[in-house]
Amino acid sequence: MLAAILILIAAAAIFWLIFFKFKLLRLTPGWGFIFALFMIHVMLVFMIGLRFVTPSSANATMVQPTIQLIPRLTGPALVTGVLVQDNDRVKKGQPLFQFDRRLYEDQVAQMEAQLAQARQNVNVLKADVDIAVQKVALTLAQLSYERYEKHIYDILVTQNSAAAEDVQKWQSRVDIAESSHLEAEAELERANLNYHSQIDGVNTAVASSEAQLAQARYYLDNTTLVAPEDGRIVNLQVRVGMVSGIYRIGGIAALIADADRYLLATFFQENLKYVRPGQPVEVAFDLYPGQIFRGRVDTIWMANGSGQYLPSDEIPKFHPVGPDVPQGQYAAKILLDDPDASKFPIGAQASAAIYTNGETGAWAALRKVSIRAHSWFNWLYPMPF
């Protein structure tokens, strides 16, 4: 840069000596055009240096995360209370809206009754197991008796002391007793399966009722919509008496989060050649004419929507870009050093300058003059007439 300034000074001095001091040549339009062309080419050095060593953006916007406030209920619900006003600042966990609780209170009561019944049924299942055990013992005793009687008649038949028909009768009674015993054992197995059906040591019917009760209590808790984090309420359109729920499109208000706000500045792609995270930044907000705020580059968003193609069965059509269409830009995420983040609201417009070689040197000095001039010019622009 110093060399360019010396060349400009030397060229101006030579031009003055030749055409004005000693009048060695007569100043004609041709000589004037040649000298002007030479000076313009030398001045391109300043433009190139400023663009690449200290790139600037006139399109920087303050960005804050926003959260849509949407009721998390199973169906439409009547709004019974609006506990905040538009533009109110809220804290995490602060109640914002109240919805009709009656339906969800009834569901909780129903699930509590079902859980009590399921727990009582566990005792019933235990009693069923005990009954089945006794029935198995009874049928086993009956089977033993029938087998003993048949054995006696088998002996009597061999001694011609009983008829063969009596043996057949007792055999039939043994078969019936065996069937009854097998049925009792099957009933005992079924009772044991029902009683010992468990998940992590809890009866499955009880676990199912507990899960349904937890879900009912979850929706009952959500009849009060609370702030998910610290922030500010905007676009509050909900009123008491409005029906809201899953059939309503979108949220009923928006919450602008206080945390993690940043400045997003767009640059021409070539201007980011030497930009790296951590480099110092100066920002001139339109909201604060005459003031300069400092920050640093956090990340560079190397992405632009013009390079995205959505899934489709259509073959892309390529056409030359018109000269009036601006090139796709990339963005740099900038974090400000000012501890009071509330001074920089969402959507605040600004100009930003990045110093790739630090804030010292001739290029940085020129850029500092430029961005400060822009900041002071905000006192007048846009014109009120």
Secondary structure by P-SEA (a helix, b strand, c coil): caaaaaaaaaaaaaaaaaccccccccccaaaaaaaaaaaaaaaaaaaaaaaccbbbbcbbbbbbbbbbbcccccccccccccccccccccccccccccccaaaaaaaaaaaaaaaaaaaaaaaaaaaaaaaaaaaaaaaaaaaaaaaaaaaaaaaaaaaccccaaaaaaaaaaaaaaaaaaaaaaaaaaaaaaaaacccccccaaaaaaaaaaaaaaaaaaacccccccbbbbcccccccccccccccccccbbbbbccbbbbbbbccccccccccccbbbbbbbcccccbbbbbbbccccccccccccccccccbbbbccccccccbbbbbbbbbcccccccccccccbbbbbbccccccaaaaaaaaaaaaaaaacccccccc
